[in-house]
Amino acid sequence: MGILLLPAFLAYAAAVIYGAIRSYKVIELHGVSLWLGLLLAAAFICAIVPTLNVYLRFKDATSLWAFDVPISLLFNPIAAVLLVASFAVLKSHWVISQPLPLPLSVAATGVLLGISVGTVLGLFFAEQLAGLDQLPRTH
């Protein structure tokens, strides 16, 4: 399973680093402002999405396979689409010659950071938060 899970985890970890660097640049350029509020709101909302998805998917389960939660977090189609879309928005200046509007750039940075941080933290804590750690495991 490590052959599948490790590259996906590394991709999310790279997204966390990239999102953190972009967030730092937003804070450095604009300080405490409306843009910081937009960044934090988008990041917080999107950080909840992966854990909420795991909870809703497995809340009625009577047992779990050992890798159900990590696979559902790392290969979540909603999170993957949001992650790719936000990265595409942030890199759209490669395609069009005009600079990206600031609200769109800040929101895309918040989505990228939130989804990646939510997924990485969810890998370690989602089972405890959702109460899934009491379910029997099948291997």
N, C-alpha and C positions, 0 to 999 in steps of 0.2 A: 504493500500500500504506500510505502514511502516514495516509490517511483512516481506515483500520481500526486501525492499530497505535498511533497517537498517543493517541486517547481511552482505549484499554485501558491503555496505559502510564501515563497520567495518573491513572487510577483506582487502579492499584497504587501509584503514588507518593503519592497522597492516603492510601491505607491505611497506608503506611509512616509517614507523619507522624502519623496518628491513633494507630497502634499505639505509636509512640515516646512520644507524649504520655501515653497510658494507662499505659505501662510506667514512665515517670518518676513518675507519681502513685503507682503501687504501691510503687516504691522509696522515694519520699519519705515515704509513710505508714508503711511496715512495715520499712524498712531492710533490712539483710542478715538474711534469715530463711528459713524454709521456703518462704514465698510467692515469694521471689526465685528460689529453686531450681526451683520449679514453673514459674515464668514462663520462665526460661532453658531448662529442659528442653523445654518445649512449643515454644518459639521455635526451638531448635536442631533438633529432630526435624522440625518443619514446614518449616524452611528447606532441608532436604535433599531434600524430596519433589519440588519442581519439577525440579531438576537430575537427580535419579535417574530421573524419568519421561522426560526427554529422552534420557538415556543408554539406557534400556531400549527406547525407541521406535526409535531410530536406530542401535543398535549393529551391526546387520547390513546397513546401507545401503551401497550402492556409490557413490551420488552424492546430493547434496542440492540441492533448489531453494533459491534465495537466501534465502527467507523461511521455510523450514521450521522452524528452531529458534525464531525469535521468535514465530511464530504458535502453535506447540505450547506455548510457555511462557505466552503471554498469554491464550490461549483454552483452557487446560487445564481440563476439566470438574471434576476432583477438587479442584484448587486453588480454582476458583470456588465450588464448593459449600461447602468449608471456610471460605472467606473470608466468604461471605454468611451462613453459619450462625453463625460467631463474632460477626459484627457484629449479627445478630439477637439473639443471647444477650446481648450487651452493651447493647443498646437495648430489652430486654424489659421494663424498668421502665416504659416508656411504655404497655404493655398491662396488666400486672399492677401492683397497688399496693404489693406487698411488695418490699423490696430484694433484690437478687441475692445469693446466697451467695458469700462471698469466694473459696473454691476454684474455683467455676465461673467467676467473673469473671476471676480471674488466669489460668486455663487458656485461656479464650476470648481474652484479651489476648495471651497467648503464641502461640496459633495464628494470630491475625490478624497479629501482627508477623512471625512466622516465614514464613508463606506469602508475604506481600507482600515482605519483604526477600529471601527466596529467589528469587522471581520476578524482581525488579528486578536483583539481582546476577547471576542466571542469564542475563539478557539480554546482559550484557556478558562473562561468563566461562564460560558453560556449554559452548560449543563447544571451548574450550581444555581445560577440565577433563575433558570426555568424550572428547577426542581426535578430535572431529569436524571440526576445522579442517584436517585433511589430506585430507578427501574433496573430490573435484571438485564444482564448483558448476554448476548449470544455471540459466539465466535465462529 
